[in-house]
Amino acid sequence: GLLHYIDGSECEPTDPILDQSVDLNMWTPAEAALDITYRSEMKTWQQGEAIVKQQIAGTIPDSLFMKICGQATAHLIWKALAGNFEKKSRMVSIDL
């Protein structure tokens, strides 16, 4: 499921080819295979991120979305939302 994007356990794939300055024609077959796998994993990760971000954005008010939209990942968006609500919860507790 997509819960892994929220809890932060689904991380952005790491590019296995560290030296991107090397000409693609000079890659070994193993490096080319690693790159293909990486690109596939990255596409899957980006799609999952986009879906979760859209689901979050579609369920909160625009005013709240504007506060958290600058976060880079769905996990960071979720943490910002949680922090916002926890802060409000503490303020209500203090008022009581």
ABEGO torsion letter per residue (X at the ends): XAAAAAAGABBBBBBABABAABBAAABBAAAAAAAAAAAAAAAAAAAAAAAAAAAAAAABBAAAAAAAAABABAAAAAAAAAAAAAAAAAAAAAAX
